[in-house]
Amino acid sequence: MGGFNIKSLPTGTYRVMLKKAGYADLIVTESVNDGEMTAFNANLEKI
């Protein structure tokens, strides 16, 4: 389990790449709105 926090990210659509040794890379696309918190869950597949 992990997490991160980025403050003051401009409104827009972002692609986040998640990587961990022993797991398949995962790219998640998320929209961020000004003044709102955006959260997402992702499950990496073990390879």
VENNOR-V526138 format. One record per backbone hydrogen bond with DSSP energy under -1.0 kcal/mol. CO is the residue of the C=O (numbers start at 1). NH is the residue of the N-H. If there is no record, write none. Layout:
{{CO;NH} {CO;NH}}
This chain:
{{12;32} {14;30} {16;28} {18;26} {20;23} {22;47} {26;18} {28;16} {30;14} {32;12} {33;36} {45;24}}
